[in-house]
Amino acid sequence: MDNRFLGTRKFFFAMIFCIFFAGLFFFISAFPSTDDELLFASAAQNLAITGKLEVPQLFGNDRIKGRYRGIAPLHVFFGSIIYKVAELLKSGGLQVLFMLNPTYVALTGVTLSLFAIRRGYSLKISALVGLIFCFITLAFPYAKTFFRELLAMLLMTLSYYFLDGALSSPLSTEKRTFFFFLFIGFFFCAVWTKEYLVVGFPFFVIHFFKHKFNLIDFVKNLRKKKGLFTFVLLFSLISLLMITLILVHSAEGRISFGFIQHVLKFIPKMPHKNFTSAFLGSLISPAKGFFVYSPVLILALLFPLTGKWKSHWNDWVFAMGLTFGMAVLQALAYDADWWSFTWGTRFLLPVIPFWILLLPPLLQMVLSKRNKFLQALILLMLFASLLIQLGGVLISDSDYVAYLLEEQGQFLTGESMWQWSELPFLTYWQMVFSGWQVDIAWLRTLGLGFLPALVMPILCLIIILGGILAYWLCQKGKPYPYQFRITLLLLLLTLMLPVTTLYSIHDDPKYYSQNKAYRDAVSYVSEGINASDIVAVDAYAQPLWYFYFNFGFLQNSWIGLPPAKYSFQRKTVFYPRMDETIQILESTKDTDYLYLISGNVEEDQSGAYSDALIGKGLILMDSICFIDDEKECRVRLWVIDLNSQ
């Protein structure tokens, strides 16, 4: 099959991309588990609407308080682009952002398959490499999220791919130069997205030395091509200028001179009492360990025993160096607080592709059936890894935290990371069989009886089965036109998948699309609001807030207000950040009217924010109540003149 397919390899990679993409979309959740995801989502929405990297939607979050530090602007930028698709369809403003990470994972999987081909493996092995990465490692459950690490992972993989191509392939000077620029560009963007990846630089240098690349001869050849040399020189100078401007003007960003100075000054002074525990915890702790959550990657440690060690030892050194380097940085920066409640070790996601690159010689042994014991061991590792990842896919991290608190009265702590009694991946499966809601968007929607929810999973299965069928037919030696037609059809179906998904999961109960009071309130605001007005939603991370984020689509900045708290001592509801909130709303610049929407009218102080503003001398222009009798829901809207003092 390989020889016949050699001339049409691009069709093969298009097919496996479609299969990876559809397989990941099948399990999409399209709902956040943490406020980190909401931070990037809010920045992306605001960038698309106002062109500013701000997050006033998260003002009500007591940790973030509406502040955005310029983290991962590239991730936010891509989010703002895809947000425009939802804006065009008037549906899924938050949901659509969760379609980026499956794309990043699928593209990374295809890049790893290309790597396997470059290393001399068959198409079958290359397909297995991509498949294992996408569905048997931590990349699988994280494909459902909106974290930045998956973009950083793709960018880092591409940088290594192009550097390896520039050094190991017989290329023309022009193409080699192009590959070097791609390597530098992707590496900078990877570090810009996840700053820890800067630790990979010395291991790229090792890659240069391993290939004995003669930089002097390369420059001499480049100088002979005067036009190309001039272009390279000018492009390099412009790039250096842009990077310098980013470092100087990104005052609050992670890639800036100010942040670098902060790190160099404060990290040595920070307490490192728990450094050993933090470092080892990220690799082998029961609750978070990198190898515990992806046991198949342990097999990569055997790479030095394979026949590929002599020619590709640098791959092993790069994977080990990058992994341990990032674990050291995490332990230095966070000490006892190195962990989070999310699945596995999130910050190590970008290193996974480089461990996968070490598996092909072992997979070849499995297919050749030369060593039955090793074959059984590898298959067992693959199966165990798949079961572990499925648990993280089926249950959300936020539900896991709720389960520990509600069912067992436990809070996650640093000590919890080392307890074998409550292994998260076992607890997640226990939750599945205990009746906790499965965290898959189309299943949630189907649970309400909305049959259109089946459209997306059916399309995913058609693409997957079509891709497998196409692969099988290509083995039979079908002619080029046939391969072209079937691949084109698969790509068209794959391009339709994001829009089809938005249609299928429109009525996801997590976003309250069926609430008439919510719809009427937002519709009223959209008809009367002007460009100089602002919207405030009471309150952050509550049903109305999620509805407005997902279905609002007003071209105005909006603020998520702090939620009310309940005082058990006073037996009443109160707003602990009232003074701060009123000051923010009062001082909003260049704003005429405030549209204040509250979904908390059943509470004693649902009009507390409006009363406080009116008490400051502002004029109430309108007050309307919207009711959904079926949902027993009441929404209140106040229109307040902010220039009336």
C-alpha positions in Angstrom: 0.0 0.0 0.0 2.8 2.4 1.0 4.5 2.3 -2.4 1.3 2.8 -4.4 0.2 5.6 -2.1 3.5 7.4 -2.0 2.6 9.8 -4.8 -0.7 10.8 -3.1 0.5 11.0 0.5 -1.2 14.3 0.9 -4.6 12.6 0.6 -3.6 10.3 3.4 -2.8 13.1 5.8 -6.0 15.0 4.8 -7.9 11.8 5.7 -6.3 11.3 9.1 -6.8 15.0 9.9 -10.5 14.6 9.2 -10.7 11.5 11.4 -8.8 13.1 14.3 -10.9 16.3 14.0 -14.3 14.5 13.9 -13.3 12.1 16.7 -12.4 15.0 19.0 -15.5 17.0 18.1 -17.7 14.0 19.0 -16.7 14.5 22.6 -16.9 18.3 22.7 -18.3 19.8 25.9 -18.3 23.5 24.9 -18.6 24.6 28.5 -15.8 25.9 30.8 -14.6 24.1 34.0 -12.4 26.9 35.3 -12.2 30.7 35.4 -8.9 30.5 33.5 -10.9 29.4 30.4 -13.3 32.2 31.0 -10.4 34.6 31.2 -9.3 33.7 27.7 -12.8 33.5 26.4 -13.7 36.9 27.8 -10.6 38.5 26.3 -11.3 36.9 22.9 -14.9 38.2 22.9 -13.9 41.7 24.0 -11.2 41.8 21.4 -13.7 40.8 18.7 -16.3 43.4 19.9 -14.2 46.4 21.0 -10.7 45.6 19.8 -9.4 45.7 23.3 -7.7 43.1 25.4 -9.9 43.5 28.5 -12.1 41.2 30.5 -14.8 43.4 32.2 -17.1 40.3 32.0 -15.0 38.8 34.8 -15.2 41.8 37.1 -17.5 39.7 39.3 -14.8 37.0 39.7 -13.3 37.6 43.2 -9.8 36.3 42.0 -9.5 38.0 38.6 -11.7 41.1 39.3 -11.8 42.0 35.6 -8.0 42.2 35.2 -6.2 40.7 32.2 -2.4 40.6 32.2 -1.8 40.1 28.5 -1.4 36.3 28.9 -1.3 34.3 25.6 -2.5 37.1 23.3 -2.1 34.7 20.3 -4.6 32.3 21.8 -7.0 35.2 22.4 -6.5 36.5 18.9 -7.5 33.2 17.3 -10.5 33.1 19.7 -11.6 36.5 18.5 -11.5 35.3 14.9 -13.6 32.2 15.5 -16.0 34.3 17.7 -16.9 36.2 14.5 -18.4 32.9 13.1 -20.7 32.7 16.1 -21.5 36.4 15.7 -22.5 35.8 12.1 -24.8 32.9 13.1 -26.1 34.7 16.3 -25.5 31.6 18.3 -22.7 30.1 20.4 -20.6 33.1 21.4 -18.9 31.1 24.2 -19.5 27.6 22.7 -17.6 28.3 19.5 -14.4 29.1 21.3 -14.2 25.5 22.5 -13.8 24.4 18.8 -10.2 25.7 18.6 -8.5 23.2 20.8 -9.8 20.1 18.9 -8.3 21.8 15.8 -4.9 22.3 17.6 -4.8 18.7 18.7 -5.8 17.3 15.3 -3.1 19.4 13.6 -0.5 18.4 16.1 -1.5 14.7 15.5 -1.0 15.2 11.8 2.4 16.9 12.3 3.5 13.9 14.4 2.4 11.6 11.6 4.5 13.6 9.2 7.4 13.3 11.6 7.0 9.5 11.6 7.2 9.5 7.8 10.3 11.6 7.8 11.9 9.2 10.3 11.3 6.4 7.7 8.2 4.7 9.2 5.2 3.4 7.2 2.0 5.2 6.8 0.3 2.7 9.1 2.8 3.5 11.9 2.5 7.3 11.2 -1.3 7.0 11.5 -1.0 5.1 14.8 1.4 7.8 16.1 -1.2 10.5 15.5 -4.1 8.3 16.8 -2.3 7.6 20.1 -1.5 11.2 20.6 -5.0 12.4 20.0 -6.9 9.8 22.0 -4.6 8.0 24.4 -2.8 11.0 26.1 -3.7 14.0 28.1 -4.3 15.8 24.8 -7.7 14.0 24.5 -9.5 15.4 27.6 -7.9 18.8 27.2 -9.2 19.0 23.6 -12.5 19.9 25.2 -11.1 22.9 27.0 -10.1 26.5 26.1 -6.7 26.5 27.8 -3.7 28.0 26.0 -1.4 25.0 26.5 -2.7 23.2 23.4 -1.9 26.1 21.1 1.6 26.2 22.7 1.9 22.5 22.1 1.1 22.8 18.4 3.5 25.8 17.9 6.3 24.0 19.7 5.8 20.8 17.7 5.8 22.9 14.4 9.0 24.7 15.5 10.8 21.3 16.1 9.4 19.9 12.9 10.8 22.7 10.7 14.1 22.9 12.5 14.5 19.2 12.0 13.6 19.5 8.4 16.1 22.4 7.9 18.9 20.4 9.4 18.2 16.8 8.3 16.7 17.2 4.8 18.6 17.8 1.6 17.1 21.2 0.8 17.9 24.2 -1.4 19.3 27.3 0.3 15.9 29.1 -0.3 13.9 26.3 1.3 16.3 25.8 4.2 16.2 29.5 4.9 12.4 29.4 4.8 12.4 26.5 7.3 14.7 28.3 9.7 12.4 31.3 9.7 9.4 29.1 10.4 11.3 27.4 13.2 12.1 30.8 14.8 8.6 32.2 14.3 6.8 29.2 15.7 9.2 28.9 18.7 8.7 32.6 19.6 4.9 32.2 19.3 5.1 29.1 21.5 7.0 31.0 24.2 4.7 34.0 23.8 1.8 31.6 24.4 3.4 29.5 27.3 6.5 31.3 28.6 7.9 28.2 30.3 8.7 26.8 26.9 11.8 29.1 26.7 13.5 26.3 28.6 13.5 24.4 25.2 16.1 26.8 23.7 19.3 24.9 24.8 17.8 21.6 23.5 17.3 23.2 20.1 21.0 24.1 20.2 21.8 20.5 21.0 19.8 19.6 17.9 22.1 21.9 15.8 25.2 20.2 17.2 23.9 16.7 16.6 23.4 17.4 12.9 26.8 19.1 12.7 25.2 21.9 10.8 27.8 24.2 9.2 26.4 27.7 9.8 29.3 29.4 8.2 28.9 27.5 4.9 25.2 28.2 5.0 25.7 32.0 5.4 28.3 31.9 2.5 25.8 30.2 0.2 23.1 32.7 1.3 25.3 35.6 0.5 25.8 34.3 -3.0 22.1 34.9 -3.5 22.0 38.6 -3.1 18.3 39.1 -3.4 17.5 36.4 -0.8 20.3 37.6 1.5 19.0 41.2 1.4 15.5 39.9 2.1 16.7 37.8 5.0 18.6 40.6 6.5 15.7 43.1 6.3 13.2 40.5 7.6 15.5 39.7 10.5 15.9 43.3 11.5 12.2 44.0 11.3 11.5 40.9 13.4 14.0 41.9 16.0 12.4 45.4 16.1 8.9 43.9 16.6 10.1 41.5 19.3 11.8 44.4 21.1 8.6 46.5 20.9 6.6 43.6 22.3 9.1 43.3 25.2 9.0 47.0 25.9 5.4 47.9 25.5 3.7 44.7 26.8 3.9 46.1 30.3 1.6 43.5 31.9 2.3 40.6 29.6 4.4 37.6 30.4 6.7 38.3 27.5 8.1 41.7 28.5 11.2 43.2 30.1 9.2 44.0 33.2 8.1 40.4 33.7 11.6 39.0 33.1 13.0 41.4 35.7 10.2 40.4 38.1 11.0 36.7 37.6 14.8 37.2 38.1 14.2 39.3 41.2 11.5 37.4 43.1 11.8 33.7 42.2 15.2 33.4 44.0 13.6 35.0 47.1 10.5 32.9 47.1 10.2 30.0 49.6 11.1 26.6 48.0 10.5 24.4 50.9 8.2 22.1 48.8 10.4 22.1 45.7 11.1 18.4 45.7 7.5 17.5 46.4 6.3 19.9 43.7 8.8 18.6 41.1 8.1 14.9 41.8 4.4 15.6 42.2 4.1 16.9 38.6 5.7 13.7 37.3 4.6 10.7 39.6 2.0 11.8 42.2 -1.2 9.7 42.2 -3.4 12.7 41.6 -1.4 14.7 39.1 1.6 12.6 37.9 2.4 13.0 34.2 3.3 9.3 33.9 0.3 8.2 36.0 -2.2 9.9 33.6 -0.5 8.8 30.4 1.2 5.5 31.2 1.8 4.8 27.6 4.5 7.5 27.7 6.5 5.4 30.1 7.3 3.2 27.1 9.3 6.2 25.6 11.9 5.7 28.3 12.8 2.5 26.4 13.8 4.4 23.3 17.6 4.2 24.1 17.2 0.4 23.8 15.8 0.5 20.3 17.7 0.6 17.0 16.9 4.2 16.5 18.9 5.6 19.4 22.1 6.1 17.5 20.5 8.2 14.7 17.9 10.1 16.8 19.2 10.3 20.4 18.5 14.0 20.2 14.7 13.4 20.1 15.0 11.6 23.5 17.2 14.3 25.0 14.8 17.0 23.8 11.7 15.3 25.3 13.5 14.6 28.6 15.1 18.0 28.9 12.0 20.0 28.0 9.8 17.9 30.4 12.2 18.1 33.4 13.0 21.8 32.7 9.3 22.8 32.7 8.7 20.8 35.9 11.6 22.6 37.6 10.3 26.0 36.5 6.8 25.1 37.8 8.2 24.0 41.1 10.3 27.1 41.4 7.5 29.5 40.5 4.7 27.9 42.6 6.3 25.8 45.2 3.5 24.2 47.3 0.8 25.7 45.0 2.2 23.9 41.8 -1.0 22.0 41.3 -4.6 22.8 40.2 -7.8 20.8 40.2 -7.8 20.3 36.5 -7.1 16.9 34.9 -3.5 15.7 35.3 -0.6 18.0 34.8 -1.8 20.7 32.5 1.4 22.7 32.2 3.2 19.7 30.8 0.8 19.3 27.8 3.3 21.0 25.4 5.9 18.2 26.0 3.6 15.3 25.1 4.3 15.3 21.3 8.0 14.9 21.9 7.4 11.7 24.0 5.1 10.4 21.3 7.9 10.8 18.7 9.8 8.2 20.7 7.1 5.5 20.3 7.3 4.5 16.6 10.1 1.9 17.0 8.1 0.2 19.8 4.9 0.3 17.7 6.8 -1.3 14.9 7.7 -4.2 17.2 4.0 -4.6 18.0 3.0 -4.8 14.4 5.9 -7.2 13.5 4.9 -9.5 16.4 8.5 -10.4 17.1 8.3 -10.1 20.8 5.0 -11.2 22.2 5.7 -10.1 25.8 6.6 -6.6 24.6 3.6 -6.6 22.3 1.3 -7.5 25.2 2.9 -4.9 27.5 2.5 -2.1 24.9 -1.1 -3.0 24.2 -1.9 -3.1 27.9 -0.3 0.4 28.3 -2.4 1.7 25.4 -5.6 0.3 26.8 -5.0 1.6 30.3 -4.1 5.0 28.9 -7.3 5.1 26.9 -9.5 4.2 29.9 -7.8 6.9 32.0 -8.4 9.6 29.3 -12.0 8.6 28.8 -12.7 9.3 32.4 -11.4 12.8 32.0 -13.5 13.3 28.9 -16.8 12.0 30.3 -16.7 14.1 33.6 -15.8 17.8 34.0 -13.2 18.9 36.4 -15.6 21.3 38.1 -18.0 18.3 38.7 -15.1 16.3 40.2 -14.5 19.1 42.8 -18.2 19.3 43.5 -18.3 15.5 44.0 -15.5 15.6 46.5 -17.2 18.3 48.5 -20.8 17.2 48.3 -20.3 13.4 48.5 -17.2 13.1 50.6 -16.9 16.5 52.3 -13.3 16.9 51.0 -11.4 19.8 49.7 -8.4 19.4 47.4 -5.1 20.2 49.0 -1.4 19.8 48.3 -1.5 16.6 50.5 -4.4 15.2 48.4 -2.0 15.0 45.4 -0.1 12.1 47.1 -3.1 10.1 48.4 -3.7 6.9 46.6 -7.1 6.4 48.2 -8.9 8.8 45.9 -7.2 8.5 42.6 -8.9 11.0 40.3 -9.1 8.8 37.3 -10.9 6.1 39.3 -13.1 8.7 41.0 -14.1 10.1 37.6 -15.3 6.6 36.5 -17.1 6.1 39.8 -18.9 9.4 39.1 -19.9 8.1 35.6 -21.5 5.0 37.1 -23.0 7.0 40.0 -25.2 8.9 37.6 -23.3 12.2 37.4 -24.0 14.1 34.2 -21.7 13.2 31.3 -19.8 16.3 30.1 -20.6 16.0 26.4 -22.6 18.8 24.8 -24.8 16.8 22.4 -25.7 14.3 25.1 -26.8 17.1 27.5 -28.9 18.6 24.7 -30.4 15.3 23.7 -31.3 14.7 27.3 -33.9 17.5 27.0 -35.5 15.8 24.0 -33.9 18.0 21.2 -33.4 15.6 18.3 -31.3 18.1 16.3 -28.6 17.3 18.8 -28.0 14.1 16.9 -27.0 15.9 13.7 -23.4 16.6 14.9 -22.5 13.1 16.3 -24.0 11.5 13.2 -21.8 13.8 11.0 -18.8 12.9 13.1 -19.4 9.2 12.6 -19.9 9.7 8.9 -16.5 11.5 8.6 -14.7 8.9 10.7 -16.2 5.9 8.8 -15.7 7.7 5.5 -12.0 8.3 6.4 -11.5 4.6 7.4 -13.2 3.4 4.2 -11.1 5.8 2.1 -8.0 4.5 3.7 -9.0 0.9 3.0 -9.9 1.7 -0.6 -6.6 3.4 -1.2 -4.9 0.2 -0.1 -6.8 -1.5 -2.9 -5.0 0.8 -5.4 -7.9 3.0 -6.5 -6.8 5.6 -9.1 -5.8 9.2 -8.3 -9.2 10.9 -9.3 -11.0 8.6 -6.9 -8.7 9.5 -4.0 -9.1 13.2 -4.8 -12.9 13.1 -4.9 -13.3 11.1 -1.6 -10.7 13.3 0.2 -12.4 16.5 -1.1 -15.8 15.2 0.2 -14.3 14.4 3.6 -12.7 17.9 3.9 -16.0 19.6 2.9 -17.9 17.6 5.6 -15.1 18.4 8.1 -15.4 22.1 7.3 -19.2 21.9 7.9 -18.7 20.3 11.3 -18.1 23.5 13.4 -21.3 25.1 12.1 -23.2 21.9 12.4 -22.0 21.6 16.0 -23.3 25.1 16.9 -26.7 24.1 15.4 -26.8 20.8 17.3 -25.8 22.1 20.7 -27.7 25.4 20.5 -30.1 24.3 23.2 -27.5 22.9 25.6 -29.1 23.3 29.0 -25.9 24.8 30.4 -26.7 28.0 28.5 -30.5 28.3 29.1 -31.4 29.1 25.5 -35.1 28.1 26.2 -35.5 30.8 28.9 -38.1 33.3 27.5 -37.3 35.9 30.2 -33.6 35.9 29.2 -34.4 36.1 25.5 -36.9 39.0 26.0 -34.6 41.0 28.2 -31.6 40.7 25.8 -33.8 41.5 22.8 -35.1 44.6 24.5 -31.6 45.8 25.3 -30.4 45.1 21.7 -33.2 47.2 20.2 -32.6 50.2 22.4 -28.9 50.3 23.1 -26.5 52.8 21.5 -22.8 52.5 20.9 -22.1 54.8 23.9 -24.0 52.6 26.3 -22.8 49.8 28.5 -24.4 46.6 29.8 -24.0 45.1 33.3 -25.1 41.6 34.0 -26.0 40.6 37.6 -24.2 38.3 38.3 -21.0 36.6 37.1 -21.0 32.9 36.3 -24.8 32.6 37.0 -27.4 31.4 34.4 -28.1 34.9 32.9 -24.4 35.6 32.6 -23.8 32.4 30.6 -26.9 33.1 28.5 -25.7 36.7 27.7 -22.1 35.5 26.9 -23.4 32.9 24.5 -26.4 34.7 22.9 -25.9 38.4 23.6 -24.0 39.5 20.5 -24.3 43.2 21.3 -21.5 45.4 20.0 -21.0 46.9 23.4 -18.7 46.2 26.2 -20.4 44.5 29.2 -19.6 43.9 32.8 -20.2 40.8 34.9 -21.1 42.0 38.4 -20.1 40.2 41.6 -22.7 37.8 42.8 -24.6 38.2 46.1 -23.5 36.2 49.2 -25.7 34.8 51.9 -25.0 35.7 55.5 -26.0 32.9 57.8 -25.6 35.2 60.8 -27.9 37.9 59.5 -30.1 35.5 57.5 -30.0 37.7 54.5 -28.3 38.3 51.1 -25.6 40.9 50.9 -23.1 42.2 48.3 -19.5 42.3 49.8 -18.1 44.3 46.9 -20.9 46.8 46.6 -18.8 50.0 47.0 -16.2 48.8 44.6 -18.8 47.9 42.0 -20.7 51.1 42.2 -17.5 53.1 41.8 -16.6 51.1 38.7 -20.1 51.6 37.2 -20.1 55.3 38.0 -16.7 56.0 36.6 -17.2 54.2 33.2 -15.7 56.5 30.6 -17.5 57.9 27.6 -20.8 56.1 28.5 -24.3 57.5 28.4 -26.7 54.8 29.7 -26.2 51.7 31.8 -28.4 48.7 31.0 -28.4 46.7 34.2 -29.9 43.2 33.9 -30.5 41.1 36.9 -31.5 37.4 36.9 -31.6 37.4 40.7 -35.1 38.9 41.3 -36.1 36.1 43.6 -33.5 37.3 46.1 -34.2 39.9 48.7 -31.8 42.5 47.3 -32.1 41.9 43.6 -32.3 45.6 43.0 -29.4 46.5 45.3 -27.0 47.7 42.5 -29.7 49.9 40.9 -30.8 51.3 44.3 -27.2 52.1 45.1 -26.7 54.0 41.8 -29.9 55.9 42.2 -28.8 56.7 45.7 -25.7 58.4 44.2 -28.0 60.8 42.3 -28.2 59.0 39.0 -31.5 59.0 37.2 -33.5 55.9 36.5 -34.8 56.1 33.0 -36.7 52.8 32.8 -37.4 49.6 34.8 -38.9 46.5 33.2 -39.6 43.0 34.4 -39.5 40.0 32.1 -41.2 36.8 33.1 -41.0 33.2 32.0 -43.9 31.5 33.8 -42.9 28.0 32.5 -39.4 28.4 33.9 -40.6 30.3 37.0 -38.0 32.9 36.1 -38.1 36.7 36.4 -35.5 39.1 35.0 -35.3 42.7 35.9 -33.9 45.5 33.7 -32.9 49.0 34.8 -31.8 51.7 32.4 -29.8 54.4 34.3 -28.4 57.7 33.0 -24.8 57.8 34.0 -24.4 61.4 33.0 -27.2 62.7 35.2 -25.2 63.6 38.4 
